[in-house]
Amino acid sequence: MTRQEWLEIGISKGIIEIDECEKITFYDAYLEWFRMKMTFNKRQTMDRIEVTYLKYFKDSDLDRKYISDITDDNLILFLVKLCKCNIITYREMSRIMQILKGVLVYMRDIGKGGARLYDWESVKRNIPMEKLDTGKKQKYAIRKDDIEKLMHEVIENEIYLEKQSSCLCLCMNFYLGLRVGELAALEFDDFDLDRGVVKVWKTESKYYNRDEDGQKIGTMVYRVVDSTKTVYSVREVPILPEARYIYELIRKHHKEMGYDSRYLAYDGKQTVLVRSLDRTLRRLQELLGISKFNTHAIRKTFATSLHNSNVPTRVISDLLGHSEIGTTENCYILSYEHAYEQYLGYMHDALNFSLK
């Protein structure tokens, strides 16, 4: 029997008392775990962890409890109460469990505060999964007539000239399928027109700088970083003739306006390009009276259009920069709203049985 196991048995039976100086609340344990995580996690990840903690843990009964006193029943009660009082998605529950398990396991691993072993499978089994929100809503690919109207008004009529670079970048992304952060980070030098590819290896990121104790320093920082979401996201996307045409329009527009920026989406002001792209899209929808969709829907429509043209899912996944093909299949291939004629064509081709 190890010393840690001996201490756990003694503490649980009330034989051994933990000195006051050794008692650590869940909140203090969280802060220590958070500082440890800062050494190898991305800053955006730490921001997400902090948001989850502040929303679900801060000032709760569990937060103020000494970790030596936390039992399986306490964990179950905490999670059940959360599900009853909040609309929580599966993704949010995963983040809550990451904090809960991460903090307590870390404290036990370093032998502090009398942290004990927990039956995590039993804890998970008691989560009322039926009360969790799947987070899935009926989503459709962007309608073809909306895409064509947007393209025509931006390219031919320059309907939103003040943000023409952003408008053209949004149009070009129907042929590239990039994340909006990747689109914002695109530079002219990323385009190798001789080889006919664009290299995707950067993204615009937002995060807080933090001191050594994990406290935020200043306001949120927006910056292009030399990394994408995952290692699989570094990729080369072939440039279709349409994308090349739009690229040349952007270059021409920059020259005419006298812009001195390496970023395609630049429109004359030093601004956060992701936010500029988001706002530009909303403004275009207002001006054109087309259906509402966000920048991520362009990426999903790119994937859906390829899928409907019988492009192998593995190829689509590679073009999107996904590490798992299941992500592409489950989250990026959508239906088209009111696409009855298209579906009818599929049915005619597939169900052509002879009645004779």
C-alpha positions in Angstrom: 0.0 0.0 0.0 1.4 3.4 -1.0 1.5 6.4 1.4 -1.2 8.1 -0.7 -3.6 5.1 -0.5 -2.9 4.9 3.3 -3.7 8.6 3.7 -6.9 8.3 1.6 -8.2 5.4 3.8 -7.4 7.2 7.0 -9.0 10.4 5.8 -12.2 8.7 4.6 -12.5 6.9 8.0 -11.8 10.0 10.0 -8.7 8.5 11.5 -6.3 11.0 10.0 -6.9 14.7 10.1 -5.5 17.0 7.4 -3.7 20.0 8.9 -5.3 23.3 8.1 -2.2 24.3 6.1 -2.8 21.3 3.8 -6.4 21.9 3.2 -7.1 23.2 -0.3 -10.4 24.4 -1.7 -11.5 23.4 -5.1 -11.0 27.0 -6.2 -7.4 27.1 -5.1 -6.7 23.7 -6.6 -8.3 25.0 -9.9 -5.9 28.0 -9.9 -2.9 25.7 -9.4 -4.1 23.3 -12.1 -4.8 26.3 -14.4 -1.2 27.6 -14.0 0.1 24.2 -14.8 -2.0 24.0 -18.0 -0.7 27.3 -19.1 2.7 25.9 -19.8 1.7 23.7 -22.7 -1.9 24.8 -23.8 -2.7 27.4 -26.4 -3.8 30.7 -25.0 -7.2 30.4 -26.7 -7.7 27.1 -24.9 -7.0 28.7 -21.5 -9.5 31.4 -22.3 -12.2 28.7 -23.0 -11.3 26.9 -19.8 -11.7 30.1 -17.8 -15.0 31.0 -19.4 -16.4 27.5 -18.5 -15.1 27.8 -14.9 -16.6 31.2 -14.4 -19.9 30.2 -15.8 -20.4 26.9 -14.0 -18.0 26.6 -11.0 -17.4 30.1 -9.6 -19.0 30.6 -6.2 -20.7 27.2 -6.3 -20.9 24.9 -3.2 -18.2 22.7 -4.8 -16.0 25.6 -5.5 -15.7 26.5 -1.8 -15.3 22.9 -0.6 -12.0 21.4 0.5 -11.0 18.8 -2.0 -10.3 16.3 0.8 -14.0 16.5 1.6 -15.3 16.0 -2.0 -16.9 12.6 -2.5 -18.4 10.9 -5.6 -21.9 11.9 -4.4 -20.8 15.6 -4.2 -19.6 15.4 -7.8 -22.8 13.8 -9.0 -25.0 16.3 -7.0 -23.0 19.2 -8.6 -23.5 17.9 -12.1 -27.2 17.0 -11.7 -27.9 20.4 -10.3 -26.1 22.1 -13.2 -28.2 20.1 -15.7 -31.4 21.1 -13.9 -30.6 24.8 -13.7 -28.9 25.3 -17.1 -29.3 24.4 -20.7 -26.0 22.5 -21.3 -24.8 21.0 -24.5 -22.7 17.9 -24.8 -19.7 20.0 -25.7 -20.1 22.2 -22.6 -20.5 19.1 -20.4 -17.3 17.8 -21.8 -15.5 21.0 -20.8 -17.0 20.9 -17.4 -15.8 17.3 -16.9 -12.4 18.4 -18.2 -12.1 20.9 -15.4 -13.6 18.7 -12.7 -11.5 15.6 -13.5 -8.4 17.6 -14.4 -8.3 19.5 -11.1 -8.9 16.5 -8.8 -6.7 14.1 -10.6 -3.9 16.6 -10.8 -4.1 17.3 -7.0 -4.0 13.6 -6.3 -1.0 13.1 -8.7 1.0 15.7 -6.9 -0.2 14.5 -3.4 -1.7 17.8 -2.2 -4.8 18.5 -0.2 -5.8 14.9 0.5 -7.3 14.4 -3.0 -8.7 10.9 -3.4 -9.5 8.4 -6.1 -12.9 8.8 -7.8 -15.1 6.4 -9.7 -15.4 8.6 -12.8 -17.4 6.1 -14.7 -20.0 6.0 -12.0 -20.0 9.8 -11.9 -20.6 9.9 -15.7 -23.4 7.3 -15.5 -25.3 9.6 -13.1 -25.3 12.6 -15.4 -28.9 13.1 -16.8 -27.8 12.8 -20.4 -31.4 13.3 -21.6 -31.3 16.8 -20.2 -28.3 17.8 -22.3 -28.8 19.8 -25.4 -27.4 18.2 -28.5 -26.5 21.7 -29.8 -27.5 20.5 -33.2 -30.0 22.6 -35.2 -31.3 21.9 -38.6 -28.8 23.6 -40.9 -28.8 23.9 -44.7 -26.1 24.7 -47.2 -26.3 28.3 -48.6 -28.8 28.5 -51.5 -27.2 28.6 -54.9 -29.2 31.7 -56.0 -28.1 33.6 -52.9 -24.5 32.7 -53.7 -24.8 33.8 -57.3 -26.5 37.1 -56.3 -23.8 37.8 -53.8 -21.1 37.1 -56.3 -22.7 39.2 -59.0 -23.3 42.3 -56.8 -19.9 42.2 -55.3 -17.9 41.5 -58.5 -19.9 43.3 -61.1 -21.5 46.2 -59.1 -19.1 46.6 -56.2 -22.2 47.0 -54.0 -20.1 47.6 -50.8 -17.1 49.3 -52.2 -15.9 50.5 -48.7 -15.2 46.9 -47.8 -14.5 45.5 -51.3 -11.5 43.5 -50.3 -13.4 41.7 -47.6 -16.4 41.2 -50.0 -14.1 39.6 -52.6 -12.4 37.4 -50.0 -15.8 36.1 -48.9 -16.7 35.3 -52.5 -13.3 33.6 -53.1 -13.9 31.4 -50.0 -16.7 29.6 -51.8 -13.9 28.1 -53.9 -11.4 27.6 -51.0 -13.4 26.5 -48.0 -11.2 28.1 -45.4 -11.9 28.8 -41.7 -12.6 32.5 -41.3 -9.4 33.0 -39.2 -7.4 31.4 -42.1 -9.2 33.6 -44.6 -8.3 36.7 -42.6 -4.7 35.7 -42.4 -4.2 35.1 -46.1 -1.4 37.0 -47.6 -0.6 37.6 -51.3 2.6 35.6 -50.9 0.6 32.6 -49.8 -0.6 32.2 -53.4 1.7 30.2 -55.7 0.1 30.9 -59.0 2.7 28.9 -61.0 1.9 25.7 -59.1 -1.8 26.7 -58.8 -2.1 26.4 -55.0 -2.6 28.5 -51.9 -0.7 27.6 -48.8 -2.8 27.6 -45.6 -0.6 27.8 -42.6 -1.6 30.8 -40.5 -4.8 32.0 -38.7 -5.9 35.1 -37.0 -6.3 34.3 -33.3 -7.8 36.0 -30.3 -6.7 35.6 -26.7 -5.8 37.3 -23.5 -2.2 37.7 -22.4 -1.7 36.4 -18.8 0.8 36.8 -16.0 2.5 33.8 -14.3 -0.5 33.4 -12.0 -2.9 33.0 -14.9 -4.5 36.5 -14.5 -5.5 38.4 -17.6 -3.3 41.3 -18.7 -5.0 44.1 -20.6 -7.7 43.6 -23.2 -8.2 40.8 -25.7 -5.4 40.5 -28.3 -6.1 39.8 -32.0 -3.1 38.6 -33.9 -2.1 36.5 -36.9 -0.1 33.5 -35.6 2.0 31.1 -37.6 -0.1 28.1 -36.8 -3.6 26.8 -37.7 -6.1 25.0 -35.6 -4.3 21.6 -35.8 -1.2 20.2 -37.5 -3.5 18.7 -40.1 -4.8 22.2 -41.0 -1.5 23.2 -42.6 -2.3 22.4 -46.2 -2.2 23.5 -49.8 -5.6 24.1 -51.5 -5.7 24.0 -55.3 -6.7 27.3 -56.9 -9.7 27.1 -59.3 -9.8 29.6 -62.2 -12.7 31.4 -60.5 -10.6 31.8 -57.3 -7.6 33.0 -59.3 -9.9 35.6 -61.0 -11.1 36.9 -57.7 -7.6 37.0 -56.4 -6.5 39.2 -59.3 -9.5 41.5 -58.6 -8.3 41.9 -55.0 -4.8 42.6 -56.1 -6.1 45.2 -58.6 -8.3 46.8 -56.0 -5.4 47.1 -53.5 -3.3 48.8 -56.2 -6.0 51.2 -57.2 -6.7 52.2 -53.5 -3.0 52.5 -52.8 -3.1 50.0 -49.9 0.2 48.9 -48.4 -0.8 45.6 -46.8 0.2 42.0 -47.3 -3.3 40.8 -46.2 -5.9 40.2 -48.9 -8.8 41.2 -46.6 -7.3 44.6 -45.8 -9.7 47.6 -46.5 -7.6 50.6 -45.6 -7.8 50.4 -41.8 -5.8 48.5 -39.2 -8.6 46.4 -37.9 -9.5 42.9 -36.7 -9.9 41.1 -40.0 -12.1 38.3 -38.7 -14.5 40.8 -37.2 -14.4 42.8 -40.4 -15.3 39.8 -42.5 -18.1 38.9 -40.2 -19.5 42.4 -40.2 -19.1 42.7 -44.0 -21.1 39.5 -44.6 -23.9 40.7 -42.4 -24.0 44.1 -44.2 -24.0 42.3 -47.6 -27.0 40.3 -46.5 -28.9 43.4 -45.5 -28.0 45.2 -48.8 -29.0 42.2 -50.9 -31.9 40.8 -49.0 -30.5 37.3 -49.1 -30.9 34.6 -46.4 -28.8 34.9 -43.2 -25.8 32.7 -42.8 -22.4 33.1 -41.1 -18.9 32.8 -42.5 -18.6 29.2 -41.3 -21.6 28.3 -43.4 -19.5 29.2 -46.5 -16.9 26.5 -45.5 -19.7 24.0 -44.9 -21.3 24.8 -48.3 -17.9 24.3 -49.9 -17.8 20.8 -48.4 -21.4 20.0 -49.3 -21.0 21.1 -52.9 -18.0 18.8 -53.3 -19.9 15.9 -51.7 -22.9 16.4 -54.0 -20.5 16.2 -56.9 -19.3 12.8 -55.8 -15.9 14.0 -54.5 -14.6 11.3 -52.0 -15.1 12.4 -48.4 -11.4 11.7 -47.7 -10.5 14.3 -50.3 -13.0 16.8 -48.8 -11.6 16.2 -45.4 -8.0 16.9 -46.6 -9.1 20.1 -48.3 -10.8 21.3 -45.1 -7.8 20.3 -43.0 -9.6 17.9 -40.7 -7.7 15.4 -38.6 -10.7 13.0 -38.5 -12.8 12.1 -41.5 -15.8 11.7 -39.2 -15.8 15.4 -38.5 -16.3 16.0 -42.2 -19.1 13.4 -42.5 -21.0 14.4 -39.4 -20.6 18.2 -39.3 -19.8 19.6 -42.7 -22.0 17.8 -45.2 -25.4 19.5 -45.2 -28.7 19.3 -47.1 -30.0 22.0 -49.4 -33.2 23.6 -48.4 -36.0 23.2 -51.0 -33.7 21.2 -53.2 -36.6 18.9 -54.4 -35.6 19.1 -58.1 -32.1 18.1 -57.3 -33.2 15.2 -55.1 -35.7 14.2 -57.8 -32.8 14.0 -60.3 -30.8 11.8 -57.9 -33.8 9.5 -57.5 -34.4 9.2 -61.2 -30.8 8.2 -61.8 -30.6 5.7 -58.9 -34.1 4.1 -59.0 -34.3 3.4 -62.7 -35.9 0.0 -62.4 -37.8 -1.3 -65.4 -41.5 -1.9 -65.0 -41.7 -4.2 -67.9 
